[in-house]
Amino acid sequence: MSEFVQKVQGGIKTASSDILLWMMKLISGAVLGLTFALIVQTLMNYKEGEAPFSFIFMIVAVTAIFLRLAKTWSVVTVLVFDLICVLVGMILCLYIQVAPGA
């Protein structure tokens, strides 16, 4: 009986960690997709409500591509990727603020 309980506990632990990892990847991909969608929307000079289908499509496509690329990543790899993305975003923000002629 105790073996069965240990197997169930191990299965629940594995399943919950896998779900948490997948949710981390999904959130990272969605933020990346939103960022790219906003960049494309700005480059195409669309206003705020002009092309909602292309905006949503861009978010979904980038999220799906990211999930496909990050299929074998661990929690640490996803966290390092998120850290690098935040640091690149901060550098770009600093560049925009200090850019000449802005």
C-alpha positions in Angstrom: 0.0 0.0 0.0 2.8 2.4 0.8 4.4 1.8 -2.6 1.2 2.9 -4.2 1.0 6.0 -2.2 4.6 6.8 -3.0 4.0 6.3 -6.7 0.9 8.6 -6.6 2.9 11.3 -4.7 5.7 11.0 -7.2 3.3 11.2 -10.1 1.6 14.3 -8.6 5.0 16.0 -8.0 6.1 15.3 -11.6 2.8 16.4 -13.1 2.7 19.6 -11.1 6.3 20.5 -11.9 5.7 19.8 -15.6 2.5 22.0 -15.6 4.4 24.8 -13.9 7.2 24.6 -16.4 4.7 24.7 -19.3 3.0 27.7 -17.8 6.3 29.5 -17.5 7.1 28.8 -21.1 3.6 29.9 -22.1 3.8 33.2 -20.3 7.3 33.9 -21.6 6.2 33.1 -25.2 3.0 35.3 -24.8 5.1 38.3 -23.5 7.5 37.8 -26.4 4.6 37.6 -28.9 3.0 40.7 -27.4 6.3 42.5 -27.7 6.8 41.5 -31.4 3.1 42.3 -32.2 3.5 45.8 -30.7 6.7 46.4 -32.7 5.1 45.3 -35.9 2.0 47.4 -35.2 4.2 50.4 -34.7 6.3 49.7 -37.8 3.2 49.3 -39.9 1.9 52.6 -38.5 -1.4 51.0 -37.4 -3.5 52.8 -34.9 -4.7 51.2 -31.7 -7.7 49.2 -32.9 -7.1 48.9 -36.7 -5.9 45.3 -37.1 -6.9 43.2 -34.2 -6.8 39.9 -36.1 -3.2 40.4 -37.3 -2.3 41.5 -33.8 -3.7 38.4 -32.1 -2.3 36.2 -34.9 1.2 37.6 -34.3 0.9 36.9 -30.5 -0.3 33.3 -31.1 2.2 32.5 -33.8 5.2 33.8 -31.8 4.0 32.0 -28.7 3.6 28.7 -30.6 7.1 29.1 -32.2 8.6 29.8 -28.7 6.8 26.8 -27.2 8.2 24.7 -30.0 11.7 26.0 -29.6 11.6 25.8 -25.8 10.3 22.2 -25.7 13.4 20.7 -24.1 14.3 23.6 -21.8 14.4 23.3 -18.1 13.1 25.8 -15.5 16.6 27.3 -15.1 16.9 27.8 -18.9 13.6 29.5 -19.0 14.5 31.8 -16.1 17.9 32.6 -17.8 16.0 33.4 -21.0 13.6 35.7 -19.2 16.5 37.4 -17.4 18.2 38.1 -20.7 15.0 39.4 -22.3 14.5 41.8 -19.3 18.1 43.0 -19.5 17.9 43.6 -23.3 14.6 45.5 -22.8 16.3 47.7 -20.1 19.2 48.4 -22.5 16.8 49.3 -25.3 14.8 51.6 -22.9 18.0 53.3 -21.8 19.1 53.7 -25.5 15.8 55.3 -26.4 16.0 57.7 -23.4 19.6 58.8 -24.2 19.3 58.7 -28.0 20.4 61.9 -29.7 17.6 63.9 -31.3 14.9 62.3 -29.2 
